[in-house]
Amino acid sequence: MRAAAINLRALPEQRDLIDRAASLLGKNRSDFMLEAACERAQAVLLDQVFFRLDADQFQRFTALLDAPPSANPGLERLMAVKAPWDANPA
């Protein structure tokens, strides 16, 4: 059982459209709407590319970006492995 209620008002045409789409996926209206809203919310959050930094934070941030990468033996080993689709058949 879900813990919180979310109530929406929609035009009849909107409700019907949602119901048709939900039906095609074998879902009820609530499950369809919750899934769609969560997918959209995740996309919005992941698309955020603007963030505020004061001058000191910006200087530290750019220093980290400009610093050479540290050695990563595991990544080096991984990158040295030939991909199966690049390997010559025996």
HELIX and SHEET records of a PDB file:
HELIX    1   1 PRO A   12  LEU A   24  1                                  13    
HELIX    2   2 ARG A   29  LEU A   46  1                                  18    
HELIX    3   3 ALA A   55  ASP A   66  1                                  12    
HELIX    4   4 PRO A   73  ALA A   80  1                                   8    
END                                                                             
